Amino acid sequence: MKSTQAMTPELVWDYSTSDIPDAGLEATRTAAPDELNSVARALDIVACESLVAMYSIMPSHAGRYVVAGSIRARVVQACVVTLDPVATTIVAEFRAAFWPEEEITLPKGGVLDFDEDAEPEPIVKGQIGVGRVVFECLAENLEPYPRKPGATLDWQEPAAISDTKPESPFSVLANIKTKR
């Protein structure tokens, strides 16, 4: 049922449109250890300990599909203050529309309307790249500045710059000469 075409090398969870029944399909995927390691490397985090995605793929119309679901992941990131490991559980939902590649048009004039729905994802060679959507959902929900509970940054203002000029190396030599 799943193809070997890689849309996202971290999670190759692709589905052929020809394998999706008219009533759609429900799936639960659990990332394998090698996938967890690839995800952690790609996201530059200490570890991705677990990642489970539950989703449905529903045909919409004219060869279009909607993928909707949720993820639950356990990740370890480095504390921005102490660099100690900080474990976090991420629970998030996602939704993406997949359209045939040839139906997706580029925005005109470089203007994007942020009030519109998200741009549809392309169906490439008859494959729906669920893994990429799951990966992007996880990346989007990572804590940007993870902090270990109780970790504080002991910031000290730099010492005020004095108005006196620092002693030059030549003045030190001059002092040595006059002391003799």
FIZA-981716 format. One line per field, with one value per residue: residue in one letter; x, y, z of N, C-alpha, C in turn. Coordinates in pm, whole numbers, always signed. Example, Ala and Ser with C-alpha at 12.3 -4.5 7.8 and 13.67 -1.06 7.14 Angstrom:
BEGIN
residu <- a,s
nX <- +1319,+1285
nY <- -569,-225
nZ <- +780,+708
caX <- +1230,+1367
caY <- -450,-106
caZ <- +780,+714
cX <- +1320,+1290
cY <- -330,+3
cZ <- +780,+787
! end
This chain:
BEGIN
residu <- m,k,s,t,q,a,m,t,p,e,l,v,w,d,y,s,t,s,d,i,p,d,a,g,l,e,a,t,r,t,a,a,p,d,e,l,n,s,v,a,r,a,l,d,i,v,a,c,e,s,l,v,a,m,y,s,i,m,p,s,h,a,g,r,y,v,v,a,g,s,i,r,a,r,v,v,q,a,c,v,v,t,l,d,p,v,a,t,t,i,v,a,e,f,r,a,a,f,w,p,e,e,e,i,t,l,p,k,g,g,v,l,d,f,d,e,d,a,e,p,e,p,i,v,k,g,q,i,g,v,g,r,v,v,f,e,c,l,a,e,n,l,e,p,y,p,r,k,p,g,a,t,l,d,w,q,e,p,a,a,i,s,d,t,k,p,e,s,p,f,s,v,l,a,n,i,k,t,k,r
nX <- +81,+199,+429,+767,+872,+1049,+950,+1006,+1298,+1319,+1075,+925,+640,+437,+149,-10,-232,-399,-439,-612,-926,-1264,-1411,-1216,-935,-817,-542,-271,+46,+363,+673,+972,+1280,+1508,+1390,+1318,+1572,+1662,+1477,+1542,+1806,+1757,+1602,+1774,+1783,+1824,+1710,+1452,+1227,+986,+724,+407,+154,-180,-420,-637,-707,-886,-1073,-1150,-1261,-1235,-981,-849,-736,-779,-584,-593,-525,-353,-60,+155,+430,+745,+1006,+1350,+1522,+1793,+1850,+1827,+1969,+2128,+2212,+2139,+1951,+1610,+1307,+1009,+661,+481,+175,-24,-234,-300,-369,-403,-436,-422,-343,-356,-44,-29,-244,-188,-128,+105,+137,+19,+212,+371,+234,+103,-183,-255,-483,-618,-685,-435,-180,-229,-83,+136,+42,+263,+369,+152,+154,+84,+230,+234,+415,+586,+412,+354,+613,+662,+461,+548,+796,+707,+585,+778,+942,+1073,+1266,+1374,+1363,+1505,+1330,+1349,+1594,+1808,+1940,+2227,+2284,+2515,+2575,+2809,+3120,+3142,+3274,+3572,+3673,+3937,+4233,+4360,+4667,+4941,+5159,+5400,+5421,+5460,+5715,+5853,+5824,+5982,+6233,+6273,+6285,+6531
nY <- -119,+122,+343,+352,+591,+878,+1162,+1312,+1246,+1169,+1064,+839,+809,+750,+738,+572,+714,+544,+341,+431,+397,+483,+556,+655,+633,+524,+560,+463,+546,+456,+582,+424,+316,+398,+598,+779,+859,+986,+1196,+1341,+1422,+1579,+1784,+1893,+1830,+1687,+1427,+1226,+1059,+921,+893,+917,+903,+965,+947,+1044,+983,+1133,+1120,+1405,+1587,+1558,+1427,+1520,+1528,+1512,+1527,+1462,+1481,+1382,+1423,+1267,+1312,+1246,+1437,+1538,+1818,+2059,+2262,+2613,+2765,+2608,+2393,+2141,+1834,+1861,+1719,+1685,+1652,+1648,+1731,+1761,+1885,+1834,+1934,+1895,+1973,+1788,+1816,+1738,+1778,+1941,+2113,+2302,+2636,+2906,+3188,+3503,+3779,+3769,+3812,+3714,+3585,+3583,+3525,+3332,+2977,+2726,+2667,+2418,+2090,+1919,+1632,+1404,+1216,+1044,+1001,+1057,+1246,+1184,+1157,+1380,+1587,+1517,+1535,+1813,+1917,+1833,+1971,+2235,+2257,+2235,+2347,+2665,+2784,+2597,+2544,+2434,+2349,+2594,+2690,+2960,+3255,+3402,+3699,+3957,+4298,+4446,+4574,+4920,+5141,+5303,+5648,+5698,+5662,+5353,+5215,+5235,+5003,+5126,+5328,+5181,+5080,+5321,+5390,+5194,+5263,+5512,+5439,+5329
nZ <- +0,+67,-88,-217,-280,-191,-28,+193,+341,+608,+702,+525,+443,+236,+25,-237,-466,-599,-421,-231,-102,-215,+8,+167,+397,+716,+932,+1148,+1234,+1357,+1424,+1329,+1493,+1332,+1180,+1381,+1466,+1229,+1212,+1447,+1385,+1155,+1262,+1438,+1715,+2045,+2078,+1931,+2082,+2054,+1811,+1699,+1462,+1388,+1141,+868,+526,+290,-8,-200,-436,-792,-812,-590,-246,+112,+395,+730,+1075,+1378,+1583,+1822,+2009,+2163,+2253,+2294,+2376,+2382,+2663,+2648,+2823,+3003,+2853,+2925,+2887,+2785,+2816,+2628,+2563,+2271,+2137,+1865,+1599,+1249,+910,+569,+225,-72,-405,-758,-914,-1147,-1120,-935,-894,-922,-699,-816,-913,-688,-454,-150,+9,+330,+463,+333,+290,+362,+119,-129,-118,-343,-538,-615,-878,-841,-568,-225,+12,+318,+527,+508,+579,+844,+954,+916,+1080,+1332,+1345,+1339,+1584,+1780,+2076,+2057,+2223,+2437,+2787,+3082,+3376,+3627,+3540,+3510,+3365,+3455,+3411,+3377,+3373,+3154,+3275,+3343,+3104,+3158,+3179,+3165,+2981,+2863,+2978,+2768,+2598,+2549,+2738,+2965,+2914,+2917,+3184,+3304,+3214,+3337,+3602,+3650
caX <- +0,+285,+528,+903,+916,+1078,+922,+1084,+1378,+1305,+954,+875,+507,+364,+38,-49,-373,-474,-465,-704,-1064,-1357,-1453,-1100,-870,-769,-414,-188,+186,+460,+806,+1071,+1400,+1591,+1316,+1331,+1708,+1666,+1399,+1621,+1917,+1704,+1551,+1884,+1745,+1899,+1649,+1308,+1211,+870,+640,+292,+60,-310,-472,-724,-689,-1020,-1084,-1243,-1320,-1145,-844,-793,-748,-756,-519,-614,-494,-280,+66,+198,+574,+828,+1134,+1446,+1596,+1892,+1808,+1899,+2050,+2226,+2238,+2091,+1838,+1474,+1212,+879,+563,+412,+49,-67,-319,-262,-464,-341,-503,-332,-400,-264,+64,-56,-352,-140,-74,+189,+73,+46,+275,+444,+152,+40,-295,-241,-615,-667,-641,-297,-159,-237,+40,+126,+45,+376,+372,+45,+185,+50,+340,+188,+533,+634,+317,+377,+743,+646,+379,+637,+893,+635,+541,+889,+966,+1188,+1366,+1346,+1432,+1493,+1263,+1438,+1718,+1811,+2062,+2283,+2341,+2575,+2608,+2954,+3173,+3136,+3401,+3626,+3713,+4082,+4288,+4441,+4810,+4996,+5282,+5516,+5431,+5518,+5859,+5905,+5833,+6094,+6355,+6292,+6309,+6669
caY <- +0,+239,+347,+374,+723,+961,+1305,+1357,+1127,+1129,+983,+802,+757,+791,+652,+585,+753,+428,+252,+494,+366,+596,+594,+704,+536,+567,+495,+501,+511,+477,+593,+322,+376,+471,+720,+870,+916,+1078,+1315,+1417,+1486,+1682,+1895,+1937,+1816,+1580,+1298,+1210,+929,+853,+973,+842,+986,+905,+1036,+989,+1038,+1130,+1182,+1517,+1582,+1580,+1380,+1589,+1455,+1585,+1448,+1528,+1391,+1437,+1357,+1267,+1285,+1273,+1486,+1591,+1931,+2115,+2385,+2727,+2825,+2516,+2287,+2013,+1783,+1896,+1631,+1747,+1577,+1735,+1681,+1863,+1841,+1884,+1918,+1937,+1935,+1741,+1832,+1698,+1876,+2034,+2205,+2402,+2754,+2994,+3316,+3606,+3901,+3750,+3853,+3603,+3622,+3501,+3491,+3215,+2847,+2690,+2622,+2272,+2014,+1847,+1486,+1383,+1081,+963,+972,+1156,+1243,+1206,+1170,+1518,+1667,+1482,+1594,+1958,+1943,+1819,+2081,+2358,+2257,+2227,+2465,+2733,+2813,+2507,+2583,+2341,+2416,+2656,+2740,+3106,+3309,+3503,+3802,+4071,+4407,+4464,+4684,+5050,+5180,+5419,+5760,+5704,+5584,+5241,+5236,+5175,+4927,+5215,+5401,+5085,+5081,+5450,+5384,+5108,+5340,+5618,+5381,+5284
caZ <- +0,+71,-195,-171,-323,-75,-34,+306,+373,+747,+716,+394,+466,+117,-16,-377,-478,-648,-307,-137,-143,-227,+143,+238,+485,+848,+958,+1261,+1205,+1463,+1365,+1365,+1553,+1235,+1144,+1494,+1459,+1115,+1250,+1544,+1312,+1065,+1342,+1523,+1855,+2111,+2043,+1912,+2147,+1998,+1722,+1651,+1388,+1355,+1039,+764,+391,+232,-140,-202,-570,-906,-788,-474,-121,+236,+499,+858,+1187,+1492,+1620,+1962,+2003,+2282,+2203,+2390,+2321,+2474,+2731,+2592,+2928,+3062,+2755,+2978,+2810,+2828,+2748,+2606,+2486,+2175,+2082,+1770,+1488,+1117,+800,+443,+101,-177,-538,-865,-931,-1257,-1083,-839,-963,-841,-672,-917,-866,-563,-340,-79,+95,+450,+515,+260,+340,+326,-18,-140,-140,-471,-549,-706,-936,-783,-427,-123,+109,+456,+614,+505,+656,+984,+990,+926,+1198,+1448,+1342,+1369,+1724,+1874,+2157,+1996,+2326,+2550,+2910,+3193,+3488,+3724,+3481,+3493,+3306,+3545,+3325,+3446,+3283,+3142,+3357,+3274,+3041,+3230,+3094,+3156,+2870,+2912,+2970,+2647,+2624,+2543,+2864,+3058,+2886,+2962,+3331,+3338,+3182,+3435,+3734,+3660
cX <- +86,+390,+667,+955,+935,+1046,+1001,+1165,+1362,+1186,+897,+742,+418,+256,+9,-198,-457,-508,-564,-847,-1151,-1402,-1337,-1036,-825,-638,-352,-48,+271,+597,+898,+1196,+1488,+1523,+1326,+1468,+1720,+1591,+1479,+1736,+1865,+1656,+1656,+1843,+1822,+1843,+1501,+1283,+1092,+793,+531,+199,-66,-375,-568,-687,-824,-1017,-1181,-1311,-1211,-1000,-774,-821,-724,-696,-536,-585,-422,-151,+81,+345,+639,+965,+1220,+1525,+1696,+1838,+1892,+1988,+2163,+2278,+2203,+1974,+1703,+1378,+1075,+789,+488,+288,-3,-153,-269,-373,-396,-426,-397,-405,-303,-167,+32,-167,-307,-76,+9,+113,+113,+108,+347,+365,+86,-73,-293,-375,-674,-622,-499,-291,-170,-99,+27,+121,+151,+379,+269,+63,+146,+153,+296,+307,+585,+543,+336,+508,+729,+561,+464,+733,+827,+598,+652,+899,+1088,+1300,+1340,+1428,+1402,+1424,+1365,+1567,+1708,+1945,+2111,+2360,+2397,+2608,+2760,+2999,+3172,+3274,+3449,+3669,+3864,+4130,+4369,+4589,+4865,+5122,+5406,+5533,+5489,+5669,+5923,+5921,+5952,+6224,+6379,+6320,+6455,+6758
cY <- +126,+229,+367,+510,+812,+1108,+1374,+1237,+1081,+1036,+954,+729,+805,+689,+678,+619,+634,+329,+310,+468,+492,+645,+651,+596,+603,+492,+548,+454,+545,+478,+485,+390,+452,+599,+824,+937,+1017,+1208,+1402,+1490,+1602,+1805,+1953,+1941,+1698,+1444,+1316,+1069,+850,+950,+882,+941,+905,+1001,+963,+1057,+1021,+1192,+1298,+1517,+1605,+1541,+1449,+1508,+1549,+1487,+1526,+1430,+1462,+1358,+1362,+1225,+1317,+1312,+1535,+1699,+1979,+2246,+2501,+2795,+2733,+2411,+2148,+1965,+1823,+1809,+1698,+1651,+1677,+1663,+1792,+1801,+1900,+1857,+1971,+1888,+1895,+1749,+1775,+1814,+1982,+2135,+2314,+2516,+2837,+3124,+3419,+3727,+3889,+3790,+3730,+3656,+3529,+3464,+3369,+3087,+2821,+2642,+2470,+2211,+1940,+1695,+1458,+1237,+989,+931,+1089,+1141,+1278,+1228,+1311,+1608,+1642,+1545,+1744,+1997,+1934,+1937,+2212,+2369,+2237,+2357,+2538,+2763,+2725,+2548,+2482,+2414,+2469,+2712,+2890,+3147,+3419,+3606,+3914,+4176,+4417,+4582,+4811,+5083,+5306,+5525,+5769,+5616,+5468,+5271,+5165,+5098,+5016,+5294,+5309,+5081,+5209,+5451,+5300,+5186,+5445,+5562,+5339,+5392
cZ <- +0,-38,-136,-215,-201,-102,+77,+350,+517,+767,+577,+415,+353,+84,-163,-382,-525,-535,-207,-184,-147,-90,+225,+322,+613,+873,+1086,+1228,+1325,+1398,+1419,+1422,+1453,+1189,+1256,+1494,+1345,+1146,+1346,+1476,+1227,+1143,+1437,+1671,+1913,+2071,+2014,+1962,+2095,+1910,+1667,+1582,+1361,+1256,+947,+632,+323,+91,-131,-337,-674,-876,-672,-347,-3,+336,+629,+970,+1298,+1514,+1772,+1957,+2136,+2229,+2318,+2318,+2425,+2532,+2677,+2696,+2971,+2966,+2808,+2893,+2872,+2747,+2742,+2530,+2399,+2127,+1991,+1661,+1358,+1017,+675,+326,+0,-310,-641,-894,-1037,-1225,-987,-917,-866,-815,-778,-851,-733,-439,-280,+7,+215,+512,+446,+330,+295,+182,-24,-165,-272,-453,-656,-750,-870,-636,-337,-11,+250,+550,+621,+588,+806,+1034,+1009,+1047,+1324,+1455,+1385,+1517,+1825,+1952,+2100,+2095,+2448,+2672,+3019,+3308,+3590,+3667,+3462,+3435,+3399,+3463,+3410,+3341,+3273,+3226,+3274,+3220,+3110,+3129,+3080,+3043,+2927,+2891,+2847,+2682,+2625,+2673,+2972,+3039,+2934,+3114,+3375,+3321,+3290,+3574,+3752,+3703
! end
